[in-house]
Amino acid sequence: MAEGVFPKSDGEVYFGKDANINYYQGAMAGTLNHASVDMADTEVLIIAANANRKTLIIFNNGTSTVYIGLTGLADTDGFPLAGQESVLLYNQEAMYGICSSGETSDIRYLEAQ
């Protein structure tokens, strides 16, 4: 079957140079924002809500685990992000972080708009 013909009658996956063009155009950013945020054992805003956000990468540049999530989180219910790990998010909400009692860390983020 010719390139770009969809749907294929044999049930195989569509192929072609423009198969994922909408996905990649959406992922390409017009603006990149980045920052470093010090984490402590109280809830800290990592990044504010942004209706224009397409992707968000949060990287734990420290050694202590940081628990991330929406406001009101605790180290018992946040998503654990161990030291030197990252997470890719497709959300527009404000994101917060917290460390366990007595711990600190350094969070870096990269936001694509």
C-alpha positions as a Python dict, from the first residue, in 0.01 Angstrom:
ca = {
    (1, 'M'): (0, 0, 0),
    (2, 'A'): (121, 351, -73),
    (3, 'E'): (278, 573, 188),
    (4, 'G'): (27, 790, 372),
    (5, 'V'): (-281, 582, 289),
    (6, 'F'): (-508, 539, 590),
    (7, 'P'): (-675, 334, 711),
    (8, 'K'): (-489, 35, 580),
    (9, 'S'): (-714, -251, 487),
    (10, 'D'): (-469, -510, 623),
    (11, 'G'): (-484, -360, 976),
    (12, 'E'): (-122, -253, 985),
    (13, 'V'): (-18, 74, 1141),
    (14, 'Y'): (-25, 389, 929),
    (15, 'F'): (313, 506, 811),
    (16, 'G'): (438, 813, 635),
    (17, 'K'): (647, 1120, 682),
    (18, 'D'): (351, 1316, 822),
    (19, 'A'): (214, 1037, 1046),
    (20, 'N'): (289, 1221, 1368),
    (21, 'I'): (322, 1579, 1245),
    (22, 'N'): (49, 1713, 1474),
    (23, 'Y'): (211, 1549, 1776),
    (24, 'Y'): (555, 1689, 1700),
    (25, 'Q'): (426, 2035, 1615),
    (26, 'G'): (245, 2038, 1948),
    (27, 'A'): (560, 1934, 2131),
    (28, 'M'): (777, 2197, 1965),
    (29, 'A'): (781, 2497, 2189),
    (30, 'G'): (777, 2863, 2107),
    (31, 'T'): (908, 2945, 2454),
    (32, 'L'): (1117, 2753, 2706),
    (33, 'N'): (1127, 2854, 3071),
    (34, 'H'): (1357, 2709, 3333),
    (35, 'A'): (1443, 2766, 3696),
    (36, 'S'): (1593, 2616, 4007),
    (37, 'V'): (1379, 2584, 4320),
    (38, 'D'): (1505, 2500, 4669),
    (39, 'M'): (1298, 2230, 4838),
    (40, 'A'): (1245, 2191, 5212),
    (41, 'D'): (1026, 1995, 5449),
    (42, 'T'): (736, 2236, 5395),
    (43, 'E'): (536, 2258, 5073),
    (44, 'V'): (709, 2472, 4810),
    (45, 'L'): (568, 2596, 4477),
    (46, 'I'): (781, 2453, 4197),
    (47, 'I'): (597, 2622, 3910),
    (48, 'A'): (271, 2818, 3882),
    (49, 'A'): (-22, 2707, 3669),
    (50, 'N'): (11, 2796, 3301),
    (51, 'A'): (-267, 2744, 3046),
    (52, 'N'): (-9, 2771, 2764),
    (53, 'R'): (215, 2493, 2896),
    (54, 'K'): (266, 2199, 2662),
    (55, 'T'): (521, 1998, 2857),
    (56, 'L'): (701, 2018, 3189),
    (57, 'I'): (1015, 1833, 3294),
    (58, 'I'): (1094, 1831, 3665),
    (59, 'F'): (1443, 1713, 3763),
    (60, 'N'): (1559, 1647, 4119),
    (61, 'N'): (1915, 1783, 4114),
    (62, 'G'): (1968, 1689, 4479),
    (63, 'T'): (2015, 1365, 4670),
    (64, 'S'): (1702, 1367, 4889),
    (65, 'T'): (1370, 1240, 4756),
    (66, 'V'): (1123, 1517, 4669),
    (67, 'Y'): (752, 1439, 4668),
    (68, 'I'): (567, 1632, 4397),
    (69, 'G'): (201, 1695, 4329),
    (70, 'L'): (-78, 1950, 4353),
    (71, 'T'): (-118, 2183, 4650),
    (72, 'G'): (-186, 2027, 4988),
    (73, 'L'): (58, 1741, 4943),
    (74, 'A'): (269, 1575, 5210),
    (75, 'D'): (571, 1349, 5194),
    (76, 'T'): (331, 1061, 5259),
    (77, 'D'): (112, 1116, 4951),
    (78, 'G'): (317, 1301, 4688),
    (79, 'F'): (477, 1135, 4386),
    (80, 'P'): (832, 1040, 4493),
    (81, 'L'): (1110, 1180, 4277),
    (82, 'A'): (1442, 1038, 4395),
    (83, 'G'): (1767, 1228, 4367),
    (84, 'Q'): (1895, 1266, 4008),
    (85, 'E'): (1562, 1150, 3860),
    (86, 'S'): (1321, 1339, 3637),
    (87, 'V'): (959, 1321, 3531),
    (88, 'L'): (790, 1447, 3213),
    (89, 'L'): (441, 1591, 3264),
    (90, 'Y'): (172, 1710, 3027),
    (91, 'N'): (-24, 1928, 3265),
    (92, 'Q'): (-105, 2293, 3315),
    (93, 'E'): (-167, 2294, 3692),
    (94, 'A'): (64, 2445, 3951),
    (95, 'M'): (311, 2188, 4082),
    (96, 'Y'): (443, 2171, 4437),
    (97, 'G'): (713, 1975, 4613),
    (98, 'I'): (810, 1875, 4965),
    (99, 'C'): (1093, 1678, 5126),
    (100, 'S'): (1075, 1453, 5429),
    (101, 'S'): (1135, 1612, 5770),
    (102, 'G'): (1482, 1766, 5796),
    (103, 'E'): (1564, 1706, 5429),
    (104, 'T'): (1635, 1956, 5150),
    (105, 'S'): (1690, 1930, 4776),
    (106, 'D'): (1727, 2130, 4457),
    (107, 'I'): (1461, 2098, 4187),
    (108, 'R'): (1510, 2214, 3829),
    (109, 'Y'): (1232, 2247, 3576),
    (110, 'L'): (1204, 2304, 3204),
    (111, 'E'): (867, 2424, 3077),
    (112, 'A'): (774, 2430, 2709),
    (113, 'Q'): (499, 2663, 2587),
}
